[in-house]
Amino acid sequence: MNDSAYELADAGEDLPQTDTVTRKALEMMGTESQRWTLDENPQTLLAKGRMLVATWDTMGWIFYREGKLKEAEGYLNAAWRNGQSATIAEHLGELAVASGRKDEALSDYELGIATISQYDMMGVKKAPGAEEKKLQGRADALRKAGAKSTVHDAQVKLRELRTFPLGPAKGLDDVAEYRLLLSDGKVVRAEKTGTKELEGGEERLKTAKVADLFPPESQANLVRTGMLNCHSGVCELVLEP
C-alpha cells in the first residue's frame, strides 16, 4: 500500500485516493505497533518500524503534493528524525522551498548528501550517484540564488538531530546500548542489548523527551536502538541512524 501510494504521490496522480490509502496503512500499522513490547523478534520490529517511518514520509509527500504544507511538515520532520536519508531530506528541502525558507532548504539538501556513503563495501570511494547529483544540483542553485546554509559540519548536525539530553550524570561516565520502546513521545521501556548496563539507566532514559520523533497526534509506537552516553558531567540519549 505504501509503495504504490508513494509512486502515485511522486507523480502527483490520484492524490485523493492515495491520501485515503496511506491513512489506512498508517492506521493499520499504528494499531499493530501499540501491541509491541520489545519481547518480539528484534529484526521483525526493526523492519516494521522502518516501514512505519517510510509511510510517514509518504504521507508527508502526499500532503505536500496536495498543497497542505503545515500537515506535510509534521510527517516529514518525524520521518527525517527517525530515518535520515537522502530521499526524506529532498522532500524536506522541497517543502522548505515551497514555504519560502531557502536557507533551510539548502541545509536540508546538504544534510541529505551527508547521509549518502561516499565509499562502497570494499572501502573504495564511489562516483556521485543520481540522488547525490540531484541534491547537489539543487543546493548549488539555491546558493546561486543567495541562500546561506546553517550547516558547518553535516555529520555533527546529523548526530545532534539524534541526540536527546538527559540531565546531569551524577557521577556516571560510561556508555551502554539499549533497545527502546517509544510511545506518546516518551521512552516507556528500555532494555540493554549487551552485557553493559548503567546504574539507573532505564530510569534516566525514561526522562528523554522524544515527541519530535512522532507526527502530530500519532498514536503509533516506535522501537529504536540508542546509546546512553554519560560524559563530561551530563547524560544523553544518542539514537542509532
Buried (B, 14 or more C-beta within 10 A) or exposed (E): BBEEBBEBBBEEEEBEEBBEBBBEBBEEBBEEBEEBEBEEEBEEBBEBBEBBBBBBBBBBBBBBBBEEBEBBBBBBBBBBBBBBBBBBBBBBBBBBBEBEBBBBBBBBBBBBBBBBEEEEEEEEEEEEEEBBEBBBEBBEBBBEEEBEBEBEEBEEBBBEBBBBEBEEBEEBEBBBBBBBBBBEEBBBBBBBBEEEBBEEBBEBBBBBEBEBBBBEEBEBBBBBBBBBBBEEEBBBBBBEE
